[in-house]
Amino acid sequence: MAREYEPVVGQWYENVDENESFRVLSVDEDAELIEVEYLDGDIEEVDLETWREMDLDKIEEPEGWSASHGEDKEEEEDDDLDDWDEDEEDEDDEDEDDDDEDEDWDEEEEENDRY
């Protein structure tokens, strides 16, 4: 028989049947959804009916886990996006330089045509 625990934000649980540990990130009572994060950083939404069917144990925060573990992953993704934006800006700058060179070339051709 499944042990029923109410989902508590920040609490760690072990799904005994699946041998998976996770913590509750948020509970949306209106939508009856619980957002959980597994040890590997994967995030999933579980509906309340599924939650009640799981055989859960409350557990302590796993060793080596830090509260910012999932946040670090998000920050890395943000940093990657920032790097991409910077690369795109650099390419834009190079394109502008190329445009300036093209204009200079056109002006030289016009001057040569006059002579």
Backbone bond lengths (Angstrom), bond angles and torsions (degrees), N, CA, C in turn:
res aa  C-N    CA-C-N  psi(-1)  N-CA   C-N-CA  omega(-1)  CA-C   N-CA-C  phi
1 M - - - 1.458 - - 1.522 109.26 -
2 A 1.319 116.38 135.91 1.461 121.61 -178.81 1.526 110.07 -72.22
3 R 1.304 114.51 138.70 1.467 119.61 173.70 1.508 107.12 -85.60
4 E 1.301 115.82 129.13 1.459 119.09 -177.89 1.524 110.39 -97.16
5 Y 1.308 114.32 120.51 1.455 121.56 173.41 1.524 106.49 -120.38
6 E 1.305 115.69 140.61 1.458 119.18 172.90 1.523 107.32 -71.85
7 P 1.308 118.08 139.94 1.473 119.32 178.20 1.529 110.20 -69.29
8 V 1.319 115.21 127.31 1.462 121.54 -179.31 1.522 108.23 -119.61
9 V 1.319 116.60 124.26 1.466 121.07 -179.69 1.527 109.63 -58.41
10 G 1.347 114.94 129.55 1.459 121.28 179.30 1.519 113.82 91.73
11 Q 1.333 117.46 -16.19 1.470 121.50 -179.32 1.532 110.21 -78.42
12 W 1.320 115.74 140.43 1.465 122.55 175.79 1.514 109.51 -94.69
13 Y 1.331 115.60 142.55 1.459 122.70 178.58 1.519 108.95 -135.50
14 E 1.331 114.91 156.96 1.456 120.00 170.39 1.519 107.37 -117.91
15 N 1.325 115.78 127.53 1.454 121.18 172.33 1.527 105.36 -81.99
16 V 1.329 116.80 104.01 1.457 122.31 -172.62 1.529 111.23 -60.90
17 D 1.326 117.16 -42.79 1.472 120.32 -178.19 1.521 112.12 -63.05
18 E 1.323 117.47 -38.36 1.469 122.50 -176.14 1.525 112.65 -96.60
19 N 1.344 116.77 -7.80 1.462 122.41 -176.56 1.536 110.93 52.98
20 E 1.356 115.43 45.94 1.463 121.41 179.38 1.522 109.65 -122.66
21 S 1.328 115.07 138.39 1.452 120.83 176.54 1.517 109.36 -104.97
22 F 1.327 115.84 143.84 1.451 120.86 -179.96 1.521 109.40 -156.27
23 R 1.319 114.55 163.73 1.467 119.44 173.85 1.520 108.14 -121.84
24 V 1.318 114.86 154.92 1.452 121.03 179.33 1.530 108.10 -86.58
25 L 1.335 115.65 125.17 1.463 121.14 178.38 1.527 111.44 -91.98
26 S 1.328 116.30 -40.61 1.463 119.53 -179.11 1.516 109.87 -158.22
27 V 1.330 114.62 157.85 1.452 121.23 177.15 1.521 106.91 -130.11
28 D 1.319 116.04 120.76 1.458 121.77 176.64 1.527 107.16 -105.54
29 E 1.332 115.11 97.46 1.460 119.53 -175.52 1.518 111.96 -66.40
30 D 1.327 117.71 -34.80 1.469 120.76 -179.73 1.520 111.42 -64.61
31 A 1.335 116.90 -46.24 1.462 121.78 -179.33 1.524 112.12 -86.36
32 E 1.345 116.60 -6.72 1.463 123.37 -177.13 1.524 111.74 55.55
33 L 1.350 115.13 46.12 1.466 121.76 179.06 1.521 110.14 -122.14
34 I 1.315 115.16 141.91 1.459 122.14 176.62 1.520 106.79 -119.86
35 E 1.331 116.62 125.07 1.465 120.63 177.56 1.520 107.50 -95.27
36 V 1.353 115.51 126.07 1.461 120.95 -178.55 1.520 110.36 -123.62
37 E 1.319 115.36 153.93 1.462 121.65 176.31 1.524 108.66 -124.38
38 Y 1.330 114.74 126.22 1.455 121.05 179.43 1.521 110.86 -84.50
39 L 1.320 116.03 168.58 1.467 121.62 -179.14 1.518 113.06 -56.24
40 D 1.339 117.61 -33.29 1.464 120.34 -178.09 1.527 112.23 -81.38
41 G 1.339 116.89 1.22 1.466 120.49 177.49 1.520 113.68 95.65
42 D 1.346 117.24 -9.31 1.465 119.78 177.58 1.519 109.60 -65.18
43 I 1.334 115.17 140.40 1.461 121.75 179.71 1.518 107.84 -116.45
44 E 1.321 115.49 138.48 1.459 120.83 -177.03 1.525 108.97 -143.47
45 E 1.323 115.50 150.31 1.456 120.83 172.47 1.516 108.58 -101.36
46 V 1.317 115.62 134.66 1.454 122.15 -179.91 1.522 107.14 -120.94
47 D 1.341 116.73 131.60 1.465 117.55 177.76 1.524 109.04 -77.69
48 L 1.323 115.36 159.10 1.457 121.33 -174.02 1.532 112.27 -61.04
49 E 1.318 117.31 -36.18 1.465 121.08 178.95 1.529 110.49 -62.30
50 T 1.346 116.66 -45.35 1.464 121.17 177.94 1.519 110.05 -63.18
51 W 1.328 116.44 -42.16 1.466 121.61 178.88 1.532 109.93 -54.94
52 R 1.309 116.35 -46.52 1.478 121.22 -176.68 1.529 112.14 -67.79
53 E 1.328 117.38 -22.95 1.464 121.15 179.35 1.524 112.60 -84.08
54 M 1.333 117.49 -16.98 1.470 120.47 -177.11 1.527 110.70 -75.72
55 D 1.332 115.63 143.87 1.455 122.49 174.45 1.525 106.65 -91.03
56 L 1.319 116.28 100.65 1.465 121.68 -171.75 1.515 112.27 -111.31
57 D 1.312 114.74 146.91 1.460 123.13 167.72 1.515 107.10 -120.93
58 K 1.334 116.35 139.43 1.464 119.31 170.74 1.518 106.97 -75.74
59 I 1.333 116.29 136.68 1.464 120.33 179.58 1.517 109.47 -132.35
60 E 1.329 114.57 165.36 1.459 121.14 174.33 1.524 108.97 -77.22
61 E 1.316 116.28 159.34 1.466 120.19 175.67 1.524 108.69 -56.77
62 P 1.328 117.63 129.38 1.474 120.26 -178.45 1.525 112.15 -60.46
63 E 1.334 114.58 147.42 1.465 120.15 177.83 1.518 110.36 -60.89
64 G 1.310 116.88 139.00 1.459 121.05 177.77 1.522 113.07 86.04
65 W 1.321 115.85 -7.55 1.467 119.38 178.31 1.523 107.59 -88.40
66 S 1.335 115.96 137.09 1.454 118.45 174.10 1.514 107.33 -119.92
67 A 1.296 116.88 152.53 1.470 121.48 -177.81 1.516 111.02 -58.56
68 S 1.323 117.19 -25.21 1.464 119.98 -177.83 1.522 112.32 -92.75
69 H 1.335 118.00 5.22 1.474 121.49 -177.53 1.525 111.32 -52.14
70 G 1.310 117.50 -54.26 1.459 121.07 -179.54 1.515 111.82 -67.77
71 E 1.340 116.56 -34.47 1.462 120.65 179.84 1.523 110.85 -66.51
72 D 1.357 117.25 -36.43 1.465 120.39 178.56 1.512 110.10 -60.78
73 K 1.328 116.50 -40.65 1.459 120.59 -179.48 1.524 110.01 -62.32
74 E 1.349 116.59 -42.50 1.462 120.35 179.11 1.523 110.42 -65.11
75 E 1.355 117.18 -40.38 1.461 120.50 179.73 1.522 110.63 -63.34
76 E 1.352 116.73 -39.76 1.466 119.83 178.21 1.521 110.21 -61.43
77 E 1.339 116.70 -41.92 1.456 120.18 178.84 1.521 110.32 -63.50
78 D 1.355 116.86 -40.31 1.457 120.79 177.53 1.521 110.45 -62.86
79 D 1.354 116.47 -41.41 1.461 120.45 179.24 1.524 110.38 -61.99
80 D 1.333 116.09 -40.64 1.463 119.81 178.49 1.514 110.12 -61.15
81 L 1.321 116.93 -41.13 1.463 120.52 178.57 1.520 110.70 -64.79
82 D 1.349 116.09 -40.71 1.460 119.87 178.34 1.522 110.45 -61.14
83 D 1.351 116.54 -43.02 1.458 120.28 178.72 1.518 110.55 -61.54
84 W 1.321 117.60 -41.30 1.458 121.75 179.53 1.518 109.81 -62.32
85 D 1.351 116.99 -43.71 1.465 120.58 178.86 1.523 110.65 -60.66
86 E 1.344 116.60 -42.39 1.459 120.16 -179.23 1.522 110.39 -64.60
87 D 1.332 116.67 -41.59 1.465 120.02 178.72 1.523 110.19 -61.10
88 E 1.313 116.09 -42.19 1.469 120.05 -179.38 1.527 110.24 -64.11
89 E 1.352 116.81 -40.06 1.464 120.55 178.78 1.530 110.30 -63.45
90 D 1.360 116.07 -41.06 1.461 119.67 179.00 1.522 110.65 -60.57
91 E 1.337 116.25 -42.34 1.454 119.70 178.94 1.520 111.02 -63.57
92 D 1.344 116.35 -38.14 1.462 120.21 178.14 1.522 110.20 -62.46
93 D 1.344 116.42 -41.14 1.465 120.48 179.37 1.528 109.87 -62.70
94 E 1.343 116.47 -41.80 1.459 119.94 179.92 1.521 110.52 -64.37
95 D 1.333 116.90 -39.62 1.460 120.90 178.36 1.526 110.69 -61.57
96 E 1.346 115.94 -40.65 1.463 119.39 178.82 1.522 110.48 -63.31
97 D 1.359 116.14 -40.82 1.465 120.24 178.63 1.524 109.81 -62.35
98 D 1.330 116.50 -41.94 1.463 120.72 178.94 1.525 110.32 -61.89
99 D 1.316 116.93 -39.77 1.464 121.03 179.20 1.523 110.34 -62.28
100 D 1.350 115.93 -41.74 1.467 119.96 178.99 1.528 110.36 -62.17
101 E 1.346 116.35 -42.32 1.460 120.01 -179.77 1.528 110.31 -64.59
102 D 1.334 116.79 -39.35 1.464 121.03 178.58 1.523 110.33 -61.69
103 E 1.330 116.35 -41.86 1.467 120.21 179.89 1.527 110.21 -63.93
104 D 1.355 116.52 -41.98 1.461 120.49 178.70 1.530 109.88 -61.93
105 W 1.309 117.08 -42.01 1.458 122.05 -179.39 1.522 109.88 -62.84
106 D 1.348 116.37 -44.63 1.466 120.89 179.82 1.530 110.86 -61.01
107 E 1.338 116.24 -41.64 1.468 120.18 -179.87 1.527 110.64 -64.36
108 E 1.352 117.33 -40.39 1.462 121.02 179.30 1.526 110.25 -64.11
109 E 1.324 116.89 -41.40 1.464 120.49 179.37 1.524 110.82 -62.45
110 E 1.348 116.19 -41.01 1.455 120.40 179.94 1.524 110.61 -63.03
111 E 1.343 115.69 -42.36 1.454 119.93 179.65 1.526 110.40 -64.47
112 N 1.322 117.12 -41.43 1.459 121.14 179.65 1.533 110.99 -65.89
113 D 1.335 116.99 -34.87 1.449 121.33 179.20 1.527 110.96 -66.53
114 R 1.308 117.80 -30.06 1.466 121.76 -178.66 1.518 110.94 -68.84
115 Y 1.296 117.54 -29.54 1.476 120.17 -174.49 1.471 112.60 -84.59
